[in-house]
Amino acid sequence: MRYVNQAIFAVFVTLVLLHSTGFSQETSPIFKETKIKNYLPHMSWVEVEQALKRTDMVIIPVGAIEQHGKHLPLCTDIYAAIEISKLIAQETDVLVAPVVFAGLSRHHMDFPGTMTLSAPTFEAVVFECIQSLIYHGFRKFLIYNGHGGNDTSVNKVIYKVNQTTQAAAVLLSGIETAPESVPLDYHAGEGETSSTLYLQNSLVDMSRAEKPVLTIPPDAQKAMDNIEEDTNLQQVINAYMFSPKVSGKKGSSREMTNNGVFTAGDPKNATVERGRKKTERFVKAAVKFIEAWKKISR
């Protein structure tokens, strides 16, 4: 009995020491992910092999790692694209394959933490990852772009896939949904904050949300003031706003907004419910489109 008690005591001491030094027999306290159906990073090669018997469609979510005001995380765009893609994949049997987190964000570089890629690098990574999936047998690609700064490069990738491979690629984020109700609600404003509250709630700090002080570049402001005369003046606005600081147009985000938020509204007015409704509208429209594409491919 004495030896049994000594053994029990030794085990107790060992557990105490392990706990006090930060080690334990449990799994990592940091990793919290739950396996998601059809999410490529969570799948084994056997599961992908099985999936190929059911579908040849893949959603490629892209976004950015860039400032989103004081209240939203740097990952707002890419996480939103990934999470919405996951929701779509639960409704229709397609795979979701994020391939790059950073995007084209030169206009946000004066805010700490923002990372940006060059257009050629971004395009090469996305295209070459699609090539890998084509090699395995996937033939239909839907790129979901969660960041406006990527628009031109995403369109170039889609064109290259369609012109140089046996696969077909389309822009999933091109699906029309209800427009935002707040004017100039471009970045980290009411709409985007609402979506992030729904999709990434634990990463939002609404105590730091604040209405921005905006400074519009003079040439863009003139176009805004006269846009009712010709809606094509929107192209002039786009030419001056959200341009890198080195362009000298006074259109970088740091020059146009004091806190990184760009909206005529107030992000404090954002709600989870608004984000949920916006997301559900998009998911419904995306699923409808995907099912229609499947139907004509049979």
C-alpha positions as CSV (number, residue, x, y, z in Angstrom):
1,M,0.0,0.0,0.0
2,R,2.9,2.3,0.8
3,Y,4.3,1.9,-2.7
4,V,0.8,2.6,-4.2
5,N,0.5,5.8,-2.3
6,Q,4.0,6.8,-3.3
7,A,3.1,6.2,-7.0
8,I,-0.1,8.3,-6.7
9,F,1.9,11.1,-5.0
10,A,4.5,11.0,-7.8
11,V,1.8,11.3,-10.4
12,F,0.2,14.2,-8.5
13,V,3.6,16.0,-8.3
14,T,4.2,15.5,-12.0
15,L,0.8,16.9,-12.9
16,V,1.4,20.0,-10.7
17,L,4.8,20.6,-12.3
18,L,3.4,20.2,-15.8
19,H,0.6,22.6,-15.1
20,S,3.0,25.2,-13.4
21,T,5.4,25.1,-16.4
22,G,2.6,25.6,-18.9
23,F,2.6,22.0,-20.2
24,S,-0.3,19.6,-20.0
25,Q,-1.6,16.4,-21.4
26,E,-4.5,18.3,-23.1
27,T,-4.5,19.6,-26.7
28,S,-3.5,23.2,-27.5
29,P,-5.6,25.7,-25.7
30,I,-5.3,28.1,-28.6
31,F,-6.5,26.0,-31.5
32,K,-10.3,26.3,-31.6
33,E,-11.3,25.5,-35.2
34,T,-14.1,23.0,-35.9
35,K,-13.9,21.0,-39.1
36,I,-16.0,22.5,-41.8
37,K,-17.6,20.5,-44.6
38,N,-16.0,21.1,-48.1
39,Y,-13.4,23.5,-46.7
40,L,-10.2,22.4,-48.4
41,P,-7.7,23.3,-45.6
42,H,-9.6,21.0,-43.3
43,M,-9.8,18.1,-45.7
44,S,-7.6,15.1,-46.2
45,W,-6.5,14.0,-49.7
46,V,-9.0,11.1,-49.5
47,E,-11.8,13.5,-48.8
48,V,-10.9,15.6,-51.8
49,E,-10.7,12.5,-53.9
50,Q,-14.2,11.6,-52.8
51,A,-15.4,15.2,-53.4
52,L,-14.2,15.0,-57.0
53,K,-16.8,12.3,-57.6
54,R,-19.5,14.8,-56.7
55,T,-18.3,18.1,-57.9
56,D,-15.7,19.9,-60.0
57,M,-16.5,23.4,-58.6
58,V,-14.3,25.4,-56.3
59,I,-14.8,28.8,-54.7
60,I,-11.6,30.8,-54.3
61,P,-12.1,33.5,-51.7
62,V,-9.6,36.4,-51.8
63,G,-9.5,39.6,-49.8
64,A,-6.9,41.7,-47.9
65,I,-4.9,42.2,-44.7
66,E,-5.4,45.9,-44.2
67,Q,-6.6,48.5,-41.7
68,H,-10.3,48.7,-41.1
69,G,-10.6,51.5,-38.6
70,K,-10.0,51.2,-34.8
71,H,-12.8,48.7,-34.3
72,L,-12.4,46.1,-37.0
73,P,-9.6,43.5,-37.5
74,L,-7.0,43.7,-40.3
75,C,-8.4,40.4,-41.5
76,T,-11.9,41.8,-42.1
77,D,-11.9,41.4,-45.9
78,I,-10.3,37.9,-46.2
79,Y,-12.2,36.4,-43.3
80,A,-15.5,37.7,-44.6
81,A,-14.8,36.2,-48.0
82,I,-13.8,32.9,-46.5
83,E,-16.7,32.7,-44.0
84,I,-19.3,33.6,-46.6
85,S,-17.8,31.0,-49.0
86,K,-18.1,28.4,-46.2
87,L,-21.8,29.3,-45.8
88,I,-22.3,28.8,-49.5
89,A,-20.6,25.5,-49.5
90,Q,-22.9,24.2,-46.8
91,E,-25.9,24.9,-49.1
92,T,-24.4,23.5,-52.4
93,D,-21.8,20.9,-52.8
94,V,-18.7,22.9,-53.8
95,L,-15.3,23.2,-52.3
96,V,-13.8,26.3,-50.7
97,A,-10.0,26.9,-51.2
98,P,-8.5,30.1,-49.9
99,V,-5.0,30.5,-51.4
100,V,-3.7,33.9,-50.3
101,F,-4.6,36.2,-47.4
102,A,-3.0,39.5,-48.5
103,G,-4.3,41.5,-51.4
104,L,-3.6,44.8,-53.2
105,S,-3.7,47.5,-50.4
106,R,-1.1,50.2,-51.3
107,H,-3.7,52.9,-50.5
108,H,-3.9,51.7,-46.9
109,M,-0.2,51.3,-46.2
110,D,0.1,54.4,-44.0
111,F,-1.9,52.6,-41.3
112,P,0.2,50.1,-39.3
113,G,-0.3,46.4,-39.9
114,T,-1.5,46.7,-43.5
115,M,0.2,44.3,-45.9
116,T,0.1,44.5,-49.6
117,L,1.2,42.5,-52.6
118,S,2.2,43.6,-56.1
119,A,-0.4,42.9,-58.7
120,P,1.9,40.4,-60.5
121,T,2.5,38.5,-57.3
122,F,-1.1,38.3,-56.3
123,E,-2.2,37.2,-59.8
124,A,0.5,34.6,-60.0
125,V,-0.4,33.0,-56.7
126,V,-4.1,32.8,-57.4
127,F,-3.6,31.5,-60.9
128,E,-1.0,28.9,-60.0
129,C,-3.1,27.6,-57.2
130,I,-6.0,27.3,-59.6
131,Q,-3.7,25.4,-61.9
132,S,-2.9,22.9,-59.1
133,L,-6.7,22.3,-58.6
134,I,-7.1,21.9,-62.4
135,Y,-4.4,19.2,-62.3
136,H,-6.5,17.3,-59.7
137,G,-9.6,17.5,-61.9
138,F,-11.5,20.6,-60.9
139,R,-12.9,22.5,-63.8
140,K,-15.2,25.3,-62.5
141,F,-13.9,28.2,-60.4
142,L,-15.8,31.0,-58.7
143,I,-13.6,33.7,-57.3
144,Y,-15.2,35.5,-54.4
145,N,-13.4,38.9,-54.1
146,G,-13.9,40.5,-50.7
147,H,-11.7,43.6,-51.4
148,G,-12.3,46.2,-54.1
149,G,-8.6,46.9,-54.5
150,N,-8.3,43.4,-56.0
151,D,-10.8,43.9,-58.8
152,T,-8.5,44.5,-61.8
153,S,-6.2,41.6,-60.8
154,V,-9.0,39.2,-60.2
155,N,-10.5,40.0,-63.6
156,K,-7.1,39.3,-65.2
157,V,-6.8,35.9,-63.4
158,I,-10.3,35.0,-64.6
159,Y,-9.4,36.0,-68.2
160,K,-6.2,34.0,-68.0
161,V,-7.9,30.9,-66.7
162,N,-10.6,31.1,-69.4
163,Q,-8.1,31.8,-72.2
164,T,-5.3,29.4,-71.3
165,T,-6.7,26.4,-69.5
166,Q,-9.5,23.8,-69.9
167,A,-11.3,25.3,-66.9
168,A,-13.9,28.0,-66.6
169,A,-13.7,30.9,-64.1
170,V,-16.3,33.5,-63.1
171,L,-16.6,36.3,-60.5
172,L,-18.8,35.2,-57.7
173,S,-18.9,38.6,-56.0
174,G,-20.4,40.0,-59.2
175,I,-23.8,38.7,-58.2
176,E,-26.2,41.6,-57.7
177,T,-27.8,42.0,-54.3
178,A,-29.7,44.9,-52.6
179,P,-27.6,48.1,-52.5
180,E,-26.3,49.7,-49.3
181,S,-28.6,52.4,-47.9
182,V,-25.8,54.7,-46.6
183,P,-24.1,56.9,-49.1
184,L,-20.3,56.7,-49.4
185,D,-20.2,53.7,-47.1
186,Y,-17.0,52.4,-48.6
187,H,-14.8,51.1,-45.9
188,A,-15.3,49.9,-42.3
189,G,-18.6,51.9,-42.1
190,E,-22.1,50.8,-41.2
191,G,-22.4,48.1,-43.8
192,E,-19.0,46.4,-43.4
193,T,-19.2,46.7,-39.6
194,S,-22.6,45.0,-39.6
195,S,-21.3,42.2,-41.8
196,T,-18.2,41.7,-39.6
197,L,-20.4,41.7,-36.4
198,Y,-22.3,38.8,-38.0
199,L,-19.3,36.9,-39.5
200,Q,-16.4,37.6,-37.1
201,N,-18.2,38.9,-34.0
202,S,-15.4,38.0,-31.5
203,L,-12.9,40.2,-33.4
204,V,-14.9,43.4,-33.3
205,D,-14.5,46.1,-30.6
206,M,-17.5,48.4,-30.9
207,S,-16.2,50.5,-28.0
208,R,-13.7,51.8,-30.5
209,A,-16.1,52.5,-33.3
210,E,-16.3,56.2,-34.3
211,K,-17.5,58.3,-37.1
212,P,-14.6,59.6,-39.3
213,V,-13.6,63.0,-40.3
214,L,-13.4,62.9,-44.1
215,T,-11.2,64.9,-46.4
216,I,-12.1,64.3,-50.1
217,P,-9.5,65.1,-52.8
218,P,-10.6,68.4,-54.5
219,D,-11.0,66.9,-57.9
220,A,-13.0,64.0,-56.6
221,Q,-15.2,66.4,-54.6
222,K,-16.0,68.4,-57.7
223,A,-17.0,65.2,-59.5
224,M,-19.3,64.3,-56.6
225,D,-20.9,67.7,-56.6
226,N,-21.8,67.4,-60.2
227,I,-22.5,63.6,-60.6
228,E,-26.2,64.2,-61.1
229,E,-25.3,65.9,-64.4
230,D,-23.6,62.7,-65.6
231,T,-23.2,59.5,-63.6
232,N,-20.1,58.7,-65.6
233,L,-18.3,61.2,-63.3
234,Q,-18.1,58.3,-61.0
235,Q,-15.1,57.2,-63.0
236,V,-13.4,60.5,-62.2
237,I,-14.1,59.9,-58.5
238,N,-12.6,56.5,-58.7
239,A,-9.5,57.9,-60.4
240,Y,-8.6,60.2,-57.4
241,M,-9.9,58.3,-54.4
242,F,-8.1,55.3,-52.7
243,S,-4.9,55.9,-54.6
244,P,-1.5,55.3,-53.0
245,K,0.1,58.3,-51.2
246,V,3.0,58.4,-53.7
247,S,0.5,59.3,-56.5
248,G,0.2,62.8,-55.0
249,K,-3.6,62.8,-55.5
250,K,-4.4,63.1,-51.8
251,G,-6.5,60.0,-52.1
252,S,-4.8,57.5,-49.8
253,S,-6.9,56.3,-46.9
254,R,-4.7,58.1,-44.4
255,E,-5.1,61.4,-46.2
256,M,-8.9,61.0,-46.6
257,T,-9.9,59.7,-43.2
258,N,-8.6,60.4,-39.7
259,N,-9.3,56.9,-38.3
260,G,-9.3,54.6,-41.3
261,V,-13.1,54.5,-41.7
262,F,-14.6,55.9,-44.9
263,T,-18.4,56.5,-44.6
264,A,-20.9,59.3,-44.5
265,G,-22.6,57.3,-41.8
266,D,-21.5,56.1,-38.4
267,P,-20.2,52.6,-37.7
268,K,-21.7,52.7,-34.3
269,N,-25.1,52.3,-36.0
270,A,-24.1,48.8,-37.3
271,T,-26.0,45.8,-36.2
272,V,-25.6,42.0,-36.3
273,E,-29.1,41.7,-37.7
274,R,-28.2,43.9,-40.7
275,G,-25.1,41.9,-41.3
276,R,-27.1,38.6,-41.1
277,K,-29.7,39.8,-43.6
278,K,-27.0,41.1,-46.1
279,T,-25.0,37.8,-45.8
280,E,-28.1,35.6,-46.3
281,R,-29.2,37.6,-49.4
282,F,-25.8,37.1,-50.9
283,V,-25.6,33.4,-50.0
284,K,-29.0,32.8,-51.4
285,A,-28.1,34.5,-54.7
286,A,-24.8,32.7,-54.9
287,V,-26.4,29.2,-54.3
288,K,-29.0,29.9,-57.0
289,F,-26.3,30.8,-59.5
290,I,-24.2,27.8,-58.6
291,E,-27.2,25.4,-58.9
292,A,-28.0,26.9,-62.3
293,W,-24.5,26.4,-63.5
294,K,-24.5,22.8,-62.3
295,K,-27.8,22.2,-64.1
296,I,-26.5,23.3,-67.5
297,S,-23.3,21.3,-67.0
298,R,-25.0,17.9,-66.6
